[in-house]
Amino acid sequence: MPGVPDSIRAAALFNARTDYAAAEKLFEKASQLGTEDVAKELFYVAKCRARAQDDRGAEAAYRVVMQRFGTTSWAEQAELAI
């Protein structure tokens, strides 16, 4: 899918429930672009890890969201997910 932003491709993979590892990598890549969606993308990195049964990795990623974006709803959701 050339030309489609990584975040959108990641969301498609995540929602299709087919390849959480690939979705995680795309969300991670998208988060490094510095858009206004960084908190959301990092939250979904954590969520991908959780769905892939990587509980420790998910918790660590959720904590990153809480530390970096503590005043957002993404941080609240991360806290609930932990």
Secondary structure, 3 states (H helix, E strand, C coil): CCCCCHHHHHHHHHHHCCCHHHHHHHHHHHHCCCCCCHHHHHHHHHHHHHHCCCHHHHHHHHHHHHHHCCCCHHHHHHHHHC
